[in-house]
Amino acid sequence: MTCSHAPAPPTQHRAGHLRWMFLTWCADCDWPEIQAFVATGHGNAKSEGINRMIKLAARAAHGFRNSTNQRLRTRCVTIRRARGHLHPA
C-alpha cells in the first residue's frame, strides 16, 4: 500500500541535475567554509568526531573532579595507541 501524497523518487538524471545545482551553488556562495571545502575537499568531520568522543567520555564519567584524570581519559578515548600507557603526573 503506497501513500498517494508521497512524491515519486527522482530519476537518475534528475538527481544528478539537482546535485550539480547544489554543488554550483556551493561553489558560488560567499561562505568561506564552503569555499574551502570545494577548493580542498577537506572538511572538519574528524575534529567534530573527536569532540563528540570527548563529550561522551565526560558524560560517562559524570564530570571530572581532577583535571589530570580528565586529560588522561580524554587522551585514552581519542588516541588508541595511548590506551594503557598513560600515568598521572
N, C-alpha and C positions, 0 to 999 in steps of 0.2 A: 504494500500500500504506500503510495507516494503522496507527498503533500503538494497540493496544487499551487501553493503560494511560493514554494522554493524556486529560485531561479535555476535555469539549466546550467550545467557546468560549461565553462568557456571551451571553445575548440582550442586545439594546439596553436593554431595560427593567432587566434585572439589573445591567448595567454602570452605568447611571445611578443605580440604588439604591446600589450599592457606592461610587460616587463621592460621593453625598450623605452616606453614613455616614462616609466618611473626612473630608470637609470639616466635618461636625458634630463629629467627634472633635477635629479641629484647632482648631476654634473654642472647644471646651470644655476644652482641655488647659491645664496650668499652665506651659507653656514660653513665656517672653516672646518668643523669636524667632518662634515660630509665630503667636502672638497678634499681633505687629507685622505679620507678613506678611498675615494675614487682614484686619487693620484697614486697612492701607495699600495692599496689593497689590504692595509693593516688596520685593525680596529682595537678596541680596548676590552675585548672579551676575556682575555687572560687575566687582566688586573681585576675585572669585575668578578670572575670566578674565584680568585684568591680572596678578595674581600668577603665574598659570600661564605667561604670556608672559615674565615676568621670569626665572622659573626655567629656562625653555627657553633663553633667551639666555645665561644663566650656564653652562648645561651645554654649549652650543655653543662657548663661549669657553674651556672647561676651567678656569673660575675667573678671577678678575680680580686682577691684581697692583697695579693703580693705581686708587684709589678714584674719581678724577676720570673715568677712562675707564669705570668701572663705571656711574657716574651718567649719563654721556653715552649709553652703549649702551642702558641701561635706558630712557632717555627716547626714544631713536630707535625702540626697539621698540614703546613704548606710545603715542607721540604721532606720528601720521603727518605732521602739518604741520611737525614739528621735524626730520624727516629731511633731512640735507644742510645744515642751517643751524646746527649746534652746533659750537662751537670750545672746546677746553680752555682753562681759565683759567690 
